[in-house]
Amino acid sequence: MSEAALEEISVLSAIYCDPGEWQLLSRSENGITVMIQTNVRRIAESEIRLRLVFDLPVTYPSCLPNLSVSSEELTRAQCKVLRDKLLDQARERLSQPMIHDLVLWTQQNFNSVIGNSIRDEKHLLSAVTDDGTWITLLHLDHMRAKNKYVKTLEKWTSDLRLTGKLMFMGKIILILLQGDKSDIREYLVLQKTCKVDVDSTGKKCKERMISVLCEMKLSPEHQRLTTFEVKEYPAASELERDFALAGLSTLFTEFVLGLL
């Protein structure tokens, strides 16, 4: 991380010093992930608690942070619109420390972004629908605490309303996800920042060996999966057949075949 980014992290921890406001979620050679919780007031309503997660790559602030927005008081559509607006603001601040500015911008512009009428709600929902469904294919290097790991993935996909498959074929572990792009991004943040597995000594650890093989928008020839399924494959031919049935033969050829 650059000196400017590390200094920004230090300053942020001092600014957001009230209980629950600030948390350093992870720090590794790949970057830093922090969480800031802030209150905003909606017109004629009580305060809303926002949870903002900033995943900062090692090249930040020369590149955009990955953002996640969540709140118990907002709909998924509203969180997505707010996240998209924050990314627009982040692009305008590229190459300079921006996290505090983005939090202040959120506090100052929340009502104009979210709105307070039924008309605004309908507009927000349509914005999500227009973005469509995305497919992401992930590869895991290993899974030591398999039962616990699988249950955690099932909970995350259920909470985020993601569908797809967790596929085991020998030593190969693949995760196929379908859903809203922002929800998939939030899933990736969870997988990288939560202790979901154990290391060789049995100590709980975060997932550090996950790779994104492919991201693409769902097209008409692709099958829309309706559940999240966990499946074991005794042979590569059966794995290939399931990819074909889902209209994803190209993904198998380009990204999976080389792993076998």
Salt bridges, closest charged atoms under 4 A:
GLU47 OE2 - ARG41 NH2 3.99
ASP84 OD2 - LYS80 NZ 2.69
ASP84 OD1 - ARG83 NH1 3.63
ASP88 OD1 - ARG91 NH1 2.90
ASP101 OD2 - ARG93 NE 3.93
ASP120 OD1 - ARG119 NH1 3.46
GLU121 OE2 - ARG42 NH2 3.32
ASP141 OD2 - HIS142 ND1 2.89
ASP159 OD2 - LYS155 NZ 2.68
ASP183 OD1 - ARG76 NH1 3.14
GLU215 OE1 - ARG185 NH2 3.28
GLU229 OE1 - LYS165 NZ 3.88
GLU232 OE2 - LYS146 NZ 2.40
ASP242 OD2 - LYS165 NZ 2.87
ASP242 OD2 - LYS231 NZ 2.87
